[in-house]
């Protein structure tokens, strides 16, 4: 109800400004069924409404999303974004709920840590739907081809994780089944607990690059374990996560070479040592190299990603090095009305994978039908743990 | 006096020889390439794609182009269809030999500007019958040019020039261009595929004189093998309005028109 009131207030305010209104968005039906037993995994109808009001150098953007979940018979209104843009000669100011996306990686989050994620359906939704709009003040200062961006996030917003009864709820260590898990302790809502991030970016003929530093909270809670006489108490807690990072993109003989890396200070990791409540902190590095090319009309892209825990000790639950590879191939036919795509993740450590083939066709401009599959390979790891969730799905979408 | 008469005779003979010297195919194409088009241009581009059954799809783009001397920058904002609205594409092309274009795309869903592979010259632009290469200015020395003949086309005398790529593995085995004499503007162009069969015909339908610059405002590309066409129409063309250098930046790609 509060969201509806907020929406009405924002829209009324814009109409009062007698501003120019632009309405866009889409209507979509999304149906998915598990291959194993034919049970529906997704039954969603979505109305994504994008309202843009502009008057001079001030714009208001509101993006309410109405989502009807047929499995739970639940209608939900979500305000994905709602912000003001104020444009000046050399800088822009954006205030409100917004998605902020950094870095050069595709489908991997390294320096892209500003907007938290909604992974209630793992990483399967479109990426603009995975990222949660966050209340923030963003300032961009421009000097030629350079941009200096500063972001202040007054209130922490964690990752949205799947419900415990969801098919996307991740595998938990055995000790969790014998434990009492308390509610996560979130940072207090006060100025000293806010988040700050800055980024310098350059776009030019020779190279594009970004340098960033951020004083964030880890969007995922750390599980602190307190042994009791006959059981364990697990207290999830959020911790500060400072990091620095960089990324680049460069053309080489018509192809594009990309790289991105971040160094996280004192990240908390789960260990088997209960004397430290199952948690130790170590510095951590996360980086990738990527390559995009067009071969015989097929867009192909490869990425190799590595995560490295510095000062690693043998009682860590995570591996010292975690390696992942991604690939993408995409080709259009019939004057770009028919498109084939396949995107895949391969987890090297656990020999598991996620393959996402899809085919889409534009019947008329704006009306698109998409058929796809999510194929999980392996028995464990980020992707193999979901090997019973293989699915086929269809999306009908009308953009207006 | 004798010396003066002799000098005049020599000059007259030289002038006659120079005048009589035939223009080469390369010179014709270089004249087309270097024809002044202004320092900058703004236009609304409408592409109408029509298939053999007569079904039409329309793409609308707002484009800005500016000449920076050794470099030309172009930025395109996609207006319709709805699913590509607010997508922006930026291209920086260079006059230096062998230097590839730099290209970026801004997709509103991804909310970031992404450098893309420029090795897509032979890809068709937005599903039209124009490749990216067709839309750009191909450097004259990329091909060997021969004047086949001179003939009249729609009431104007034209050089008919055959151009064969110097490098192998090009999309077209050759092109034949009809270039209007003295105006140095193309009027028609035939594109031949790898088997040297006629693939496409480009016909210039309308040329406008805007601030003393000749601008092709309506053209049509007909794929004769698949029998579909793309009509390309430029509206609201403005030349030399002094577009700011800042128009061709990441900021504008994100902000839009």
Interface residues (C-beta under 8 A of the other chain):
Chain A: X24 X26 X87 X92 X99 X100 X101 X102 X103 X104 X126 X127 X128 X140 X142 X144 X145 X147 X201 X203 X205 X208 X249 X250 X251 X253 X254 X255 X256 X258 X292 X293 X294 X297 X299 X332 X335 X336 X337 X362 X364 X365 X366 X368 X399 X400
Chain B: X49 X51 X57 X58 X71 X80 X81 X82 X83 X85 X92 X94 X100 X102 X104 X109 X110 X111 X112 X113 X114 X115 X116 X117 X118 X119 X120 X122 X123 X124 X126 X127 X128 X228 X246 X249 X250 X251 X255
